[in-house]
Amino acid sequence: MTDQPLLSFDGVGRTFWRGIMEVPVLDGVTFEIYEGEFAAIAGRQASGKTTLLRIAAGLDAPDRGVVRFRGRDLYPEGRAPRLDGISRSIGWMQRSGPQIASMRMRDYVAVPLLEDVSHRIARQRAMRALDSFGATDLADAVWGETSDAQRTQVTLARAIVREPVLLLADDPTSGLNAHDREILLGLLRRVAETTGMATLIAVPEIADMLRSHKVMTLSDGELMQASRHKPGEVVAFPPRRRPGSA
């Protein structure tokens, strides 16, 4: 972990309009994320969590304040995001499956690499990404054969297949039971600690923050934070059952 934060928000504000009403979503948000740090933001629905993550990803410019990634202003003059390679260093989890139903999960995870490397290398890196989330047994599966928890593992693997330095995930535990949420959060923490990749997730419940190093809550546009460093045990998902198995 370096002295310089990987991602920082300084007085960031974002306002939306609903008809003639001005609705502040983020109000003076300030925080820092460092390499290898696993941070979680909790807040109720429509509290601004998704907006915050989109700003961190370079997808939605703030109205005021400064967002820095690796020490550089992510939104320089004109408020247009930088498009000179920063986005490749940020992994964004997308909760969607392949458009081709018969595509194997190994190939689905490899897709983001195909413009840069050969199919063979892309598949090798896809297997490493799947292994990071304990999902190598899903390599030959198709989307329709997987559970919600397994789909989350696959989409997270796809988000990190480019080996970003920052992973952003909006409610990655959505739809999972308590046991699977606990496993997934432990895996996210382990990946952050073993690879040095910083991770920032947004969750709706305080309970889903307990594996993180840094705990933050968002309410009425204001961010509050406290630090945690308690290590947690990482357990594995049960093996995938193929259709028709007992």
Secondary structure, DSSP 8 states (H G I E B T S, - for coil): --SS-SEEEEEEEEEEEETTEEEEEEEEEEEEE-TT-EEEEE--TTSSHHHHHHHHTTSS--SEEEEEETTEESS-TTS----SSGGGGEEE------SSTT-BHHHHHHGGGTTTS-HHHHHHHHHHHHHHTT-GGGTT-BGGG--HHHHHHHHHHHHHTT--SEEEEESTTTT--HHHHHHHHHHHHHHHHHH--EEEEEESSGGGGTT-SEEEEEETTEEEEEE---------------TT--
